[in-house]
Amino acid sequence: MIAFYLLLIATLAALFLTHPFLRYPYDAWEHLIGIDKFRLSRLSPERAIWHHFWKDIFNLLSIEPSQVFLRARIIHTTQTLFSFFAVYLFSKVIIRNIFNRIDLLSLRYMAYWSTLIWFTVFATFSVNYHLVWILWYSVTYQITLPLFWYILALTIITLFEPISWQKKAFYLLQILVISRIILQMHSMEYFYYLMYIFVLSLVYWRKLYNFIKKHYMIILPFILLIIYFAKRYQPEHSQLLILLQEHDLMGIYHAITTYGERLQAGANRSWAVYNELMTVSLLLGVAMLIMLWKMRSRETTVGVHKKMYLFLFLTSLFVLLPLNTATSGILAVITRMDVVHRFYFSASLFVLIPVVLYYFITLYYKKSRIAILNLVIIATLTAALLYSKYFSSTHNYADNVHSIIQSFYGNALDFNLSDRQIGEIGKELEHYEKKYNDGRPIIYFARPDITIVLLLVYRKKVFWWGRRANVSLEAFQKELQRKSHGDFNTVIFETPRDFPEYIPYR
């Protein structure tokens, strides 16, 4: 037990050492700008709940807007640690509901390995970077994905575990409040929750029916509140609902086939997301499914709750939804085509490897199960990594692991300019402030990475058209010609000679 806690503490300490992905002008900057200057961002006002939350936290801690890099580090670390907690809790809950007679230490190790697999198995590529999910989204409002795993764990506890009514009421209250938050911040993750509830209803239809029948006085108001939140707060508008309102059934069919074909042509991003460990996980899941069917009439010492395992296996198959023309087309019509690739992240397959390996080890070994389990999981992950690196055509899983290694070294993922270079901008700024000290305000024009430093770190007025804009000096001068600028100084901030070349998204 002591060894497990030492391993857990070491892992959490390592997470503190990781660097957030802050290359400019990727998405994190939209949110860092939005916390302090929401009017300058292009984000939907409905989603400002995340930005207001962090703004209040930083005000409480007296962390100034100019300390934007410290803010980014705090958000990254906090949301990474919460992600670990939420995924660990979900893994622990579903594993203990699959195995009826599992010991506590084995359960903790399995949940731990499932969580580590979650951190490594989900990733994607954008422009120039291949990064795991947590690095892409640790400084954004998509903390809603870990929140989804958290309320799913609470749902399973409430439905399937013998707890007091006080705890059930407390968990239901949390589910309700977090549902409203997810729907407002990023409603797509709530659709994942509905998908899981649907599968759970299919597998446990009788149990859920009896639960609702017995407790309808609580459940019905709960469902009505969720429906109200879905209509009132979520900012997304489903194309499916629009077409249904227009009674355009053929339009729905054509949209599904058209989107599905486009997604299979490459828009589903399978080349960047689907990886070798996903295949290993699903194959192991099928192997356990076959073994459970073959041994259905035999008594074993493992004590598997077959329906819960079936639930886990079916929800693991969510990773395949973007890979099929029909299912990807349906998802595109329900949501949008450009977000279908995110449904890979909804899959629960990260729990499969520990569950399946524990099952087979328990069948054939009576002693030292924990040691064997840990060694076999390490061997499986290592084999998948080596195959991905040296034999696979995509190398996706190896790239996932490489991105995590990069997160411990700031040069690869940090902001385009170093602390020394940011300090040099401050010194140059003092020179300009003295030179144009005539009482009129100064508006600076600089290349984009310097502009964002002037705007956020040094709190200066800048000529800025948004993080995606790379405005040329000629465009800036033409804009000045269109406007009267006698009431302020316009200053072109010269890039210091030793600065690296700025290339957007590099």
LOPALO-10428 format. One record per residue (C-alpha): x, y, z; residue in three letters. Coordinates in steps of 0.5 Angstrom, whole numbers, padded with zeros to 4 digits, always signed. Layout:
<atoms>
XYZALA...
</atoms>
This chain:
<atoms>
+0000+0000+0000MET+0006+0005+0002ILE+0009+0003-0005ALA+0002+0005-0009PHE+0002+0012-0005TYR+0009+0014-0006LEU+0008+0012-0014LEU+0001+0017-0013LEU+0005+0022-0010ILE+0011+0022-0015ALA+0006+0022-0021THR+0002+0028-0018LEU+0009+0032-0017ALA+0011+0030-0024ALA+0004+0034-0026LEU+0006+0040-0023PHE+0013+0040-0027LEU+0009+0040-0034THR+0009+0046-0038HIS+0003+0049-0041PRO+0002+0049-0048PHE+0003+0057-0050LEU+0006+0058-0057ARG+0002+0064-0060TYR-0003+0064-0063PRO-0006+0058-0061TYR-0013+0057-0057ASP-0010+0058-0050ALA-0009+0065-0052TRP-0016+0067-0054GLU-0018+0065-0047HIS-0012+0068-0043LEU-0014+0075-0047ILE-0021+0073-0045GLY-0020+0073-0037ILE-0018+0080-0037ASP-0021+0083-0044LYS-0027+0079-0046PHE-0029+0084-0051ARG-0022+0083-0055LEU-0024+0076-0056SER-0028+0072-0061ARG-0031+0067-0056LEU-0039+0066-0055SER-0041+0071-0049PRO-0045+0065-0046GLU-0039+0061-0045ARG-0036+0067-0041ALA-0037+0063-0034ILE-0030+0060-0034TRP-0027+0066-0035HIS-0031+0070-0030HIS-0029+0064-0025PHE-0021+0065-0026TRP-0022+0072-0026LYS-0025+0072-0019ASP-0020+0067-0017ILE-0014+0071-0019PHE-0017+0078-0016ASN-0018+0074-0010LEU-0010+0072-0010LEU-0008+0079-0012SER-0005+0076-0019ILE-0005+0082-0023GLU-0007+0081-0031PRO+0000+0083-0033SER+0002+0076-0029GLN-0001+0073-0035VAL+0004+0067-0035PHE+0004+0066-0028LEU-0004+0065-0029ARG-0003+0060-0035ALA+0001+0056-0030ARG-0004+0056-0025ILE-0010+0054-0029ILE-0006+0049-0033HIS-0003+0046-0026THR-0010+0046-0023THR-0014+0043-0029GLN-0009+0038-0030THR-0009+0036-0023LEU-0017+0036-0023PHE-0017+0032-0029SER-0013+0026-0026PHE-0017+0026-0020PHE-0024+0026-0025ALA-0021+0020-0029VAL-0018+0016-0023TYR-0025+0017-0020LEU-0029+0014-0026PHE-0024+0009-0027SER-0024+0007-0020LYS-0032+0007-0020VAL-0033+0003-0026ILE-0027-0002-0024ILE-0030-0004-0017ARG-0037-0005-0020ASN-0034-0010-0026ILE-0031-0014-0021PHE-0035-0016-0015ASN-0029-0019-0010ARG-0023-0014-0012ILE-0018-0012-0006ASP-0017-0005-0005LEU-0010-0005-0007LEU-0011-0008-0014SER-0017-0003-0015LEU-0013+0003-0014ARG-0007+0000-0018TYR-0012-0001-0024MET-0015+0006-0023ALA-0008+0009-0023TYR-0006+0005-0029TRP-0013+0007-0033SER-0011+0015-0031THR-0004+0014-0034LEU-0007+0011-0040ILE-0012+0017-0041TRP-0007+0022-0041PHE-0003+0018-0046THR-0008+0015-0051VAL-0012+0021-0053PHE-0009+0027-0057ALA-0009+0030-0064THR-0005+0034-0069PHE-0006+0042-0071SER-0002+0046-0076VAL+0005+0044-0073ASN+0004+0040-0066TYR+0002+0033-0064HIS+0000+0034-0057LEU-0004+0030-0052VAL-0011+0032-0050TRP-0009+0035-0043ILE-0004+0040-0047LEU-0008+0042-0052TRP-0014+0044-0047TYR-0011+0045-0040SER-0012+0053-0041VAL-0019+0053-0044THR-0026+0052-0042TYR-0026+0045-0044GLN-0024+0042-0037ILE-0032+0040-0038THR-0029+0033-0041LEU-0026+0032-0034PRO-0032+0034-0031LEU-0036+0030-0035PHE-0032+0024-0033TRP-0033+0026-0026TYR-0041+0027-0026ILE-0041+0020-0030LEU-0038+0017-0024ALA-0043+0020-0019LEU-0048+0017-0023THR-0046+0010-0023ILE-0045+0011-0015ILE-0052+0013-0014THR-0055+0008-0019LEU-0051+0002-0017PHE-0048+0003-0010GLU-0051+0002-0003PRO-0050+0009+0000ILE-0054+0013+0004SER-0060+0018+0002TRP-0056+0024+0004GLN-0050+0022+0000LYS-0055+0020-0006LYS-0058+0027-0005ALA-0051+0030-0005PHE-0049+0027-0011TYR-0055+0029-0015LEU-0054+0036-0013LEU-0047+0036-0016GLN-0049+0032-0022ILE-0055+0038-0023LEU-0050+0044-0022VAL-0044+0041-0026ILE-0049+0039-0032SER-0051+0047-0032ARG-0044+0049-0032ILE-0042+0044-0038ILE-0048+0046-0042LEU-0046+0053-0041GLN-0039+0052-0042MET-0038+0047-0048HIS-0044+0043-0049SER-0041+0038-0053MET-0039+0034-0047GLU-0046+0034-0044TYR-0048+0030-0051PHE-0042+0025-0049TYR-0046+0024-0042TYR-0053+0023-0045LEU-0049+0018-0050MET-0047+0014-0044TYR-0054+0014-0040ILE-0057+0012-0047PHE-0052+0006-0047VAL-0053+0005-0039LEU-0061+0005-0040SER-0060-0001-0046LEU-0056-0005-0041VAL-0060-0004-0035TYR-0066-0002-0037TRP-0070-0006-0032ARG-0066-0003-0026LYS-0067+0004-0029LEU-0074+0003-0030TYR-0075+0001-0023ASN-0071+0006-0020PHE-0075+0012-0024ILE-0081+0008-0022LYS-0079+0008-0014LYS-0076+0015-0014HIS-0080+0019-0019TYR-0082+0025-0014MET-0074+0026-0015ILE-0072+0024-0021ILE-0077+0028-0026LEU-0076+0035-0023PRO-0068+0033-0024PHE-0070+0031-0031ILE-0074+0037-0032LEU-0068+0042-0030LEU-0063+0038-0034ILE-0068+0040-0040ILE-0069+0047-0038TYR-0061+0048-0037PHE-0060+0045-0044ALA-0065+0050-0048LYS-0063+0056-0043ARG-0056+0055-0043TYR-0052+0051-0048GLN-0050+0056-0054PRO-0049+0050-0059GLU-0055+0049-0064HIS-0056+0043-0067SER-0057+0042-0075GLN-0062+0036-0074LEU-0067+0040-0069LEU-0067+0045-0075ILE-0068+0040-0080LEU-0073+0036-0076LEU-0077+0043-0075GLN-0077+0044-0082GLU-0080+0037-0083HIS-0074+0036-0088ASP-0073+0028-0087LEU-0069+0028-0094MET-0065+0034-0092GLY-0063+0030-0086ILE-0061+0024-0090TYR-0057+0028-0095HIS-0053+0031-0090ALA-0051+0025-0086ILE-0049+0022-0093THR-0045+0028-0095THR-0042+0030-0088TYR-0040+0022-0087GLY-0037+0022-0094GLU-0033+0028-0092ARG-0031+0026-0086LEU-0028+0019-0088GLN-0024+0023-0093ALA-0020+0026-0088GLY-0024+0031-0084ALA-0025+0026-0078ASN-0017+0027-0077ARG-0016+0019-0076SER-0009+0020-0078TRP-0008+0024-0072ALA-0012+0021-0067VAL-0013+0014-0068TYR-0007+0010-0065ASN-0004+0003-0064GLU-0006+0003-0056LEU-0013+0004-0058MET-0013-0002-0063THR-0009-0006-0057VAL-0015-0004-0052SER-0020-0006-0057LEU-0017-0013-0058LEU-0016-0014-0051LEU-0023-0012-0050GLY-0026-0017-0055VAL-0022-0022-0052ALA-0025-0022-0045MET-0032-0021-0048LEU-0031-0028-0052ILE-0028-0031-0045MET-0034-0029-0041LEU-0039-0032-0046TRP-0035-0038-0046LYS-0035-0039-0039MET-0042-0036-0038ARG-0044-0043-0035SER-0038-0044-0030ARG-0036-0041-0023GLU-0030-0037-0023THR-0026-0034-0017THR-0026-0027-0021VAL-0033-0025-0020GLY-0035-0021-0026VAL-0041-0016-0027HIS-0042-0018-0034LYS-0047-0012-0035LYS-0042-0007-0033MET-0037-0010-0037TYR-0041-0010-0043LEU-0043-0002-0041PHE-0035-0001-0041LEU-0034-0005-0048PHE-0040-0001-0051LEU-0038+0006-0049THR-0030+0004-0051SER-0033+0003-0058LEU-0035+0010-0058PHE-0028+0011-0061VAL-0030+0008-0067LEU-0036+0013-0069LEU-0032+0018-0073PRO-0029+0012-0077LEU-0036+0010-0080ASN-0039+0014-0086THR-0046+0013-0082ALA-0044+0014-0075THR-0040+0020-0077SER-0045+0023-0081GLY-0050+0023-0076ILE-0046+0026-0071LEU-0044+0031-0076ALA-0052+0033-0076VAL-0053+0033-0069ILE-0047+0037-0068THR-0042+0040-0073ARG-0038+0037-0078MET-0031+0040-0075ASP-0032+0038-0068VAL-0034+0030-0070VAL-0026+0028-0069HIS-0027+0030-0061ARG-0032+0024-0060PHE-0025+0020-0060TYR-0024+0023-0053PHE-0031+0021-0051SER-0029+0013-0051ALA-0028+0010-0044SER-0023+0005-0047LEU-0017+0007-0043PHE-0020+0003-0037VAL-0020-0003-0042LEU-0013-0005-0041ILE-0012-0006-0034PRO-0019-0009-0033VAL-0018-0015-0038VAL-0011-0016-0036LEU-0013-0016-0029TYR-0019-0021-0031TYR-0014-0026-0034PHE-0009-0026-0029ILE-0014-0027-0024THR-0016-0033-0028LEU-0009-0036-0028TYR-0005-0034-0022TYR-0007-0034-0015LYS-0001-0031-0012LYS+0003-0024-0013SER-0003-0022-0017ARG-0001-0014-0016ILE+0006-0015-0018ALA+0004-0019-0024ILE-0001-0014-0026LEU+0004-0008-0026ASN+0009-0012-0030LEU+0004-0014-0035VAL+0001-0007-0036ILE+0008-0004-0037ILE+0010-0009-0042ALA+0004-0008-0046THR+0004+0000-0046LEU+0012-0001-0048THR+0010-0006-0053ALA+0005-0001-0056ALA+0010+0005-0056LEU+0016+0001-0059LEU+0011-0002-0065TYR+0008+0005-0066SER+0015+0008-0066LYS+0019+0003-0070TYR+0014-0001-0074PHE+0007+0003-0075SER+0006+0008-0081SER+0003+0013-0077THR+0007+0013-0070HIS+0001+0017-0067ASN+0002+0013-0060TYR+0010+0015-0060ALA+0008+0022-0062ASP+0003+0022-0056ASN+0008+0020-0051VAL+0014+0025-0054HIS+0009+0031-0053SER+0008+0029-0045ILE+0016+0028-0045ILE+0016+0035-0048GLN+0012+0038-0043SER+0017+0038-0038PHE+0022+0042-0042TYR+0019+0049-0043GLY+0023+0051-0050ASN+0018+0046-0054ALA+0012+0049-0051LEU+0013+0055-0048ASP+0011+0062-0051PHE+0015+0064-0057ASN+0019+0069-0053LEU+0024+0067-0047SER+0023+0071-0040ASP+0030+0075-0042ARG+0027+0077-0049GLN+0020+0079-0045ILE+0025+0083-0041GLY+0028+0086-0047GLU+0022+0089-0049ILE+0020+0092-0043GLY+0027+0096-0043LYS+0026+0098-0051GLU+0019+0100-0048LEU+0022+0105-0043GLU+0026+0108-0049HIS+0020+0109-0053TYR+0016+0112-0047GLU+0021+0117-0046LYS+0022+0119-0053LYS+0014+0120-0054TYR+0013+0124-0048ASN+0008+0129-0050ASP+0002+0128-0046GLY-0001+0124-0052ARG-0003+0117-0051PRO+0001+0112-0055ILE-0001+0106-0060ILE+0004+0101-0061TYR+0005+0097-0068PHE+0009+0091-0067ALA+0010+0084-0070ARG+0004+0079-0067PRO+0008+0076-0061ASP+0011+0082-0059ILE+0004+0086-0059THR+0001+0080-0054ILE+0007+0082-0049VAL+0006+0089-0050LEU-0002+0088-0049LEU-0002+0083-0043LEU+0005+0084-0040VAL+0006+0091-0040TYR-0001+0093-0041ARG+0000+0098-0047LYS-0005+0100-0052LYS-0003+0096-0059VAL-0006+0096-0066PHE-0009+0089-0066TRP-0014+0085-0070TRP-0014+0079-0066GLY-0010+0073-0065ARG-0010+0070-0072ARG-0009+0076-0075ALA-0002+0078-0078ASN-0002+0085-0080VAL+0003+0088-0084SER+0006+0094-0084LEU+0003+0097-0090GLU-0004+0095-0088ALA-0003+0098-0081PHE+0000+0105-0085GLN-0007+0104-0089LYS-0011+0104-0083GLU-0008+0110-0080LEU-0009+0114-0087GLN-0016+0112-0086ARG-0017+0115-0079LYS-0015+0122-0076SER-0009+0120-0071HIS-0007+0127-0069GLY-0010+0126-0062ASP-0005+0120-0060PHE+0002+0118-0062ASN+0003+0112-0067THR+0010+0108-0065VAL+0013+0102-0070ILE+0016+0098-0064PHE+0022+0095-0068GLU+0024+0088-0067THR+0031+0087-0063PRO+0036+0084-0068ARG+0037+0078-0063ASP+0030+0076-0063PHE+0028+0069-0067PRO+0024+0070-0073GLU+0016+0070-0072TYR+0012+0065-0076ILE+0005+0064-0074PRO+0003+0057-0070TYR+0011+0055-0070ARG
</atoms>
